[in-house]
């Protein structure tokens, strides 16, 4: 098979494989040649996430083996361009590319679990838009597994609107986008592990669509998740992934967003991000970065007293009373990095109450598609 196509397929599939697992066989990747010898199917499964990919091959005979998945991915990614040849020799698998040759020991295929089937399709979404939405939102998800609900990305399917949300209690990221549902009256939601969702969109094919599948059951005239069948699937070209959903209700996030603001700044995203990263060089992880807004200018400061200090000023279009506010630097970077427009709105109520960052809509009167609520820090 072609090295580049094989490397992409193996890397995609390896994303579901655990680095350590109590069941060693789950670190394996199933490699199977189709009966007609034209397709190589790759699959990985850790009882939570499954991944499948296919690549065109020329093969003399069908067959299947189980090999260490992450090792196979590392090998293939480092082979020279051109063709890759694979053959079996008893309990060994030989992988050849150019003058490089590797021998892998197979794992017991009979011990490998069957992969779950794909749930029923509920609609499709443009891959580029979906990947962008997930990248914008998932940095706000918690990495603390003691509260599983906060480690998820909430997907809300209502009509032709798909909303992606994540929060760690100190910030909330929300992105709204268009999708094409099978049922125009759809009203569904799913809480997906944010890390899995972020890994999934990294391998999507640009300028294509992603089919979304969800375990559902009819309830009256509506649709809801089937008890005990919480699973979502994504299909894109020859790639498939499924994951179990987080069995928890998501926070009622909409009421957290203020409706009235006392101050608004319109800032150029790129220059502000660069200034934040520079000034934050003297700030520890939990040390606040202070921003002072006045008409026409924002001054960024970090450090104080005996510590290292940094100050930088930028022009800004600010309307409202002068304001001093402080944030964790990485929270600022995550929020502004999610803004796709060249300028962003920074909306404020008070120095101690949440601020809301949004993109600037292309047309006046339109609602922003990305919103990022962030709680300020107390600053002395």
C-alpha positions in Angstrom: 0.0 0.0 0.0 0.9 3.7 -0.3 3.0 4.8 2.8 1.3 8.2 3.2 -2.3 6.8 3.0 -1.3 3.9 5.3 0.3 6.3 7.8 -2.8 8.5 8.0 -5.1 5.5 8.5 -2.8 3.9 11.2 -2.4 7.2 13.1 -6.2 7.8 13.1 -6.9 4.3 14.4 -4.2 4.5 17.1 -5.8 7.4 18.8 -8.2 5.1 20.6 -5.5 2.9 21.9 -4.5 3.2 25.6 -0.8 3.8 26.5 -1.3 1.5 29.5 -4.1 -0.9 30.1 -4.9 -3.8 32.5 -5.9 -5.8 29.5 -2.8 -5.9 27.2 -4.7 -7.1 24.2 -6.5 -3.7 24.1 -3.2 -2.1 23.1 -3.4 -4.0 19.9 -4.6 -2.9 16.5 -6.6 -5.3 14.3 -5.2 -5.3 10.8 -7.4 -7.2 8.3 -7.3 -7.6 4.5 -10.7 -7.9 2.8 -11.8 -11.1 1.0 -11.2 -9.5 -2.4 -7.7 -8.3 -1.4 -8.3 -4.7 -2.2 -8.9 -3.1 1.2 -7.0 -3.1 4.5 -9.2 -2.5 7.5 -7.7 -1.1 10.7 -9.5 -1.0 14.0 -8.8 -0.1 17.7 -11.0 -0.4 20.8 -10.6 0.1 24.5 -14.2 -0.6 25.6 -14.9 3.2 25.6 -13.7 4.5 22.2 -13.5 2.6 18.9 -11.8 3.7 15.7 -11.9 2.2 12.3 -10.1 3.2 9.1 -9.5 1.7 5.7 -6.9 2.0 3.0 -6.6 0.6 -0.5 -4.1 -2.3 -0.9 -2.9 -4.9 -3.4 -3.0 -8.3 -1.5 -2.5 -11.9 -2.5 -4.8 -13.3 0.1 -7.2 -12.1 2.9 -6.3 -12.5 6.6 -6.2 -10.7 9.9 -3.6 -10.1 12.7 -3.4 -8.2 15.9 -0.2 -6.1 16.4 0.9 -3.5 18.9 -0.9 -0.5 17.6 1.1 2.5 18.8 4.3 0.8 17.7 2.9 0.2 14.3 1.9 3.8 14.0 5.4 5.0 15.0 7.1 2.6 12.5 4.9 3.5 9.5 5.2 7.3 10.2 8.9 7.0 10.0 9.2 4.8 6.9 10.3 6.5 3.7 7.8 7.6 1.1 6.7 5.0 -1.5 5.2 1.6 -1.0 4.9 -0.4 2.2 4.8 -4.2 2.2 3.4 -6.4 4.9 3.6 -10.1 5.2 3.1 -12.7 7.9 5.5 -15.4 9.0 3.9 -17.5 11.7 3.5 -15.4 14.8 5.5 -12.5 13.2 4.5 -9.7 11.0 7.1 -8.1 8.7 6.8 -4.5 7.7 9.0 -3.2 4.9 9.4 0.3 3.4 12.4 1.2 1.2 15.4 -0.6 2.7 13.9 -0.5 6.2 12.5 -3.8 7.6 10.7 -4.3 11.0 9.4 -7.5 12.6 6.5 -7.3 15.0 5.2 -10.1 17.2 1.4 -10.7 16.9 -1.0 -10.7 19.8 -3.8 -13.3 20.3 -6.5 -12.2 17.9 -9.1 -14.6 19.5 -8.9 -12.5 22.7 -9.7 -9.2 21.0 -13.2 -7.9 21.7 -15.8 -7.2 19.0 -16.1 -3.6 18.1 -19.5 -1.9 18.7 -21.7 -1.2 15.7 -22.4 2.4 14.5 -25.6 3.9 16.0 -28.3 5.3 13.8 -27.4 8.3 11.7 -29.1 11.6 12.8 -27.6 14.0 10.4 -24.4 15.5 9.0 -22.2 18.6 9.5 -19.4 20.2 7.4 -16.1 18.7 8.6 -14.2 22.0 8.6 -16.9 23.9 10.6 -17.3 21.0 13.1 -13.6 20.7 13.6 -13.3 24.5 14.1 -16.1 24.4 16.7 -14.6 21.6 18.7 -11.2 23.4 18.7 -12.8 26.6 19.9 -14.8 25.0 22.7 -12.9 22.0 24.2 -10.0 24.0 25.8 -12.7 25.2 28.3 -13.5 21.6 29.4 -12.1 20.5 32.8 -9.3 18.0 33.0 -10.3 16.9 36.5 -11.8 13.4 36.3 -13.4 13.7 39.7 -16.3 15.6 38.0 -16.9 13.7 34.8 -19.7 16.1 33.6 -17.2 18.9 33.3 -14.7 16.8 31.2 -17.3 16.6 28.4 -18.3 18.7 25.4 -22.1 19.1 25.3 -23.6 18.7 21.8 -27.1 20.2 21.5 -29.0 19.3 18.3 -32.1 21.5 17.8 -33.5 21.7 14.3 -30.7 22.7 11.9 -28.7 24.3 14.8 -25.8 22.4 16.5 -24.4 24.0 19.7 -21.1 22.8 21.2 -20.4 23.8 24.8 -17.8 23.1 27.4 -17.1 24.5 30.9 -14.8 23.9 33.9 -16.9 26.2 36.2 -14.5 29.2 35.7 -15.3 29.7 32.0 -17.8 28.5 29.4 -17.2 28.3 25.7 -20.2 28.1 23.3 -20.1 27.7 19.5 -23.2 27.6 17.3 -23.1 26.2 13.8 -25.4 24.9 11.1 -25.9 21.2 10.4 -28.2 19.0 8.3 -30.5 16.8 10.5 -32.3 13.7 9.2 -35.4 14.9 11.1 -35.9 18.7 10.8 -37.7 18.6 14.2 -34.8 16.9 16.0 -34.2 17.9 19.6 -31.4 15.8 21.1 -28.3 16.3 23.2 -25.2 14.3 24.1 -22.3 14.8 26.5 -19.2 13.5 24.8 -15.7 13.2 26.4 -14.0 16.4 25.3 -10.6 14.7 24.8 -12.0 12.0 22.5 -13.9 14.6 20.5 -10.8 16.8 20.1 -8.8 13.7 18.9 -11.6 12.8 16.5 -11.7 16.2 14.7 -7.9 16.3 14.2 -8.2 13.6 11.6 -11.2 14.8 9.6 -10.9 15.2 5.9 -11.2 18.9 4.8 -14.1 20.1 2.6 -16.1 17.0 3.4 -19.0 16.1 5.7 -19.2 14.2 9.0 -22.1 11.9 9.6 -23.2 11.9 13.2 -24.8 8.8 14.7 -26.5 8.6 18.1 -28.2 5.9 20.1 -31.8 7.0 20.3 -35.3 5.7 21.0 -38.6 7.2 20.3 -40.5 8.6 23.3 -43.9 9.8 22.5 -43.6 12.3 19.7 -40.0 13.2 20.6 -36.7 11.5 20.7 -34.4 10.9 23.6 -31.3 8.8 24.4 -31.9 5.1 25.0 -31.2 4.1 28.6 -28.0 2.2 28.7 -27.2 2.9 25.1 -25.3 6.2 25.4 -23.1 6.1 22.4 -22.2 8.6 19.6 -20.5 7.9 16.3 -18.8 10.0 13.7 -18.2 8.8 10.1 -15.9 10.7 7.7 -14.8 9.1 4.5 -13.4 5.7 5.3 -12.9 6.6 9.0 -15.3 5.7 11.8 -15.2 6.4 15.5 -17.6 5.7 18.3 -17.5 6.6 22.0 -19.6 6.1 25.1 -21.3 9.2 26.3 -20.9 10.7 29.8 -23.9 9.6 31.8 -24.7 13.0 33.4 -26.8 16.1 33.0 -25.0 19.1 31.7 -25.1 22.5 33.6 -27.8 25.0 32.7 -25.2 27.3 31.1 -27.4 29.8 29.3 -28.5 31.7 32.4 -24.8 32.3 33.3 -24.3 34.7 30.5 -25.0 38.4 31.4 -27.5 40.2 29.1 -26.4 43.8 29.9 -22.9 45.2 29.9 -21.3 48.4 31.3 -18.3 48.4 29.0 -17.2 46.9 25.6 -13.8 46.8 23.9 -13.3 45.9 20.3 -9.7 44.6 20.0 -7.5 43.2 17.2 -7.2 39.5 18.2 -3.7 38.9 16.8 -1.9 41.8 18.4 -3.7 41.3 21.8 -2.8 37.6 21.8 0.9 38.3 21.1 0.9 41.0 23.9 -0.7 38.7 26.4 1.9 35.9 25.7 4.7 38.4 26.1 3.5 40.0 29.3 2.6 36.6 30.8 6.2 35.6 30.6 6.8 37.1 34.0 3.5 35.6 35.5 3.2 32.3 37.2 0.5 29.9 36.1 -2.0 31.2 38.7 -0.8 34.8 38.8 -3.2 37.3 37.3 -2.6 39.3 34.2 -4.1 42.7 34.7 -5.8 44.8 32.0 -6.7 48.5 32.4 -9.1 49.8 29.8 -9.5 53.5 29.1 -10.8 55.3 26.0 -8.5 54.4 23.1 -6.1 52.2 25.1 -5.6 49.0 27.1 -2.6 48.5 29.3 -1.5 45.0 30.2 0.6 44.3 33.3 1.9 41.3 35.2 4.2 40.9 38.2 4.6 43.3 41.1 6.8 44.4 43.9 10.0 42.4 44.2 9.0 40.1 41.3 9.8 40.5 37.6 7.3 42.9 35.9 6.0 43.5 32.4 3.9 46.3 30.9 2.6 46.8 27.4 0.0 49.1 25.9 -2.2 48.6 22.8 -4.7 50.8 21.0 -8.3 49.7 21.5 -11.8 50.9 20.8 -13.3 51.0 24.3 -16.7 52.3 25.3 -17.6 52.6 29.0 -16.1 53.8 32.3 -12.4 53.1 32.9 -12.0 49.5 34.1 -9.3 47.4 35.7 -9.8 43.6 35.5 -7.5 40.6 35.9 -7.6 37.1 34.4 -5.5 33.9 34.3 -3.3 34.4 31.2 -4.1 30.9 29.8 -7.8 31.6 30.1 -7.3 34.8 28.1 -5.3 32.9 25.4 -7.9 30.1 25.1 -10.8 32.5 24.7 -9.2 34.8 22.2 -7.7 31.9 20.2 -11.3 30.7 19.7 -12.3 33.9 18.0 -12.3 33.5 14.2 -12.9 37.1 13.2 -9.9 39.5 13.0 -11.3 41.6 15.9 -13.2 40.5 19.1 -15.7 42.1 21.4 -14.7 42.0 25.1 -17.9 42.7 27.1 -17.7 43.6 30.8 -20.2 44.2 33.7 -17.9 44.7 36.7 -14.3 43.9 37.5 -15.3 41.0 39.7 -18.0 39.6 37.6 -17.8 37.4 34.4 -16.7 38.9 31.1 -17.9 37.6 27.8 -15.6 37.5 24.7 -17.2 37.0 21.3 -16.4 37.2 17.6 -17.5 40.2 15.7 -20.3 39.2 13.3 -19.8 39.9 9.6 -23.1 41.7 9.3 -24.5 44.3 11.8 -27.3 42.9 13.8 -26.3 39.3 13.6 -25.6 37.3 16.7 -22.0 36.1 17.4 -21.4 32.4 16.7 -18.7 32.0 19.4 -19.1 33.1 23.0 -16.6 32.7 25.8 -17.5 33.6 29.4 -14.6 33.9 31.8 -14.5 34.7 35.5 -11.9 37.4 36.5 -9.4 37.0 39.3 -9.2 39.3 42.3 -6.3 41.7 41.8 -4.6 43.8 44.4 
